[in-house]
Amino acid sequence: MQNRTEQIDIIKNATEGKSYMGTELEFGVCDAANNFNPVRSVKFNDKDYQPSDALKAFLLSLKEDEISGGIAREVSKNMVEINHKPSENPRAVAAKERLTAIIANYFYEQLGKADGRKLCMVYGAPWRPPQIGIHDVPDDAPAFQRSYYAFQIGQNGDSLGATGVHFNISSPWVTGSDDDRSDKMIRD
């Protein structure tokens, strides 16, 4: 876990100096043996989890903090989002994203074999469940997050979930500003 000074330094470098890049890896977990239906629950270590929570528990059991710390739930229970820490090196960013995808894919394949399903990661929109509803809101998410997800489902319905690999790039040369915005973003 980073302390506030490290967070400020990363943001300062990203907005006022060096350029940084990070990835956001999003995918749906589906059962390829069952018409690519969304998988909203998996069993890991004899416990039921959402796919994102199972992957996080697996990585934590391996003492892998960097990737597991970036795993987040998405609106649909079968979706997983992984955000990597920014880096100056584009090759390192791409390698980290691919390695994470390989680890996650292997993990879900093994879980599927254990209970007779063929679990796989699917990018893009074709896997979308035919009906996204309030049942897709994570049950144990914080109250604010549950209400935000419920609002998004009400606004967007079945068109809500699209996944993929996103590259986030800072471009300090665009603004050319010398003000201290990054320090204010952390402290305020």
Salt bridges, closest charged atoms under 4 A:
GLU26 OE1 - HIS166 NE2 2.88
ASP48 OD1 - LYS43 NZ 3.31
ASP53 OD2 - ARG73 NH2 2.42
GLU66 OE2 - LYS96 NZ 2.73
GLU88 OE2 - LYS18 NZ 3.66
GLU97 OE2 - ARG98 NH1 3.22
ASP115 OD2 - ARG117 NH2 3.13
ASP136 OD1 - ARG40 NE 2.57
ASP136 OD2 - HIS135 NE2 3.40
ASP139 OD2 - LYS77 NZ 3.35
ASP140 OD1 - ARG73 NH1 2.67
ASP179 OD1 - ARG181 NE 2.88
ASP183 OD1 - ARG187 NE 2.77
